[in-house]
């Protein structure tokens, strides 16, 4: 989508990029937001809502578990 802020952001350099996992990209919250440790989990493909991501619940939950595990290891 041309006017989707998330799609545009993912196509350019973002200093808050943390990692990429299957169907998701993870970013740390911008410093000016003062949300230390807060992560944004964004789908790689354009979706209008989270609903389409649940069509394959196993894949969605598996990806989220890997993201949480990675974040837990990094924060130690």
VENPE-V428328 format. One line per field, one symbol per residue. phi: phi as a letter, one per 40 degrees, with the letter a starting at -180 (. if undefined). burial: I if it has 16 or more other ideal C-beta (glycine too) atoms within 10 Angstrom, else O. A space follows every 10 residues. Layout:
phi->???
burial->???
This chain:
phi->.cbccccccc cbcbccdbab afbbbbbccd dccfbdgcbc bbccccbcac dccccbdccc cccccccccc cccccc
burial->OOOOOIOOII OOOOOOOIOO IOOIIIIIOO OOOOOOOOII OOIOOOOOOO OOIOOOOOOI OOIOOOIOOO IOOOOO
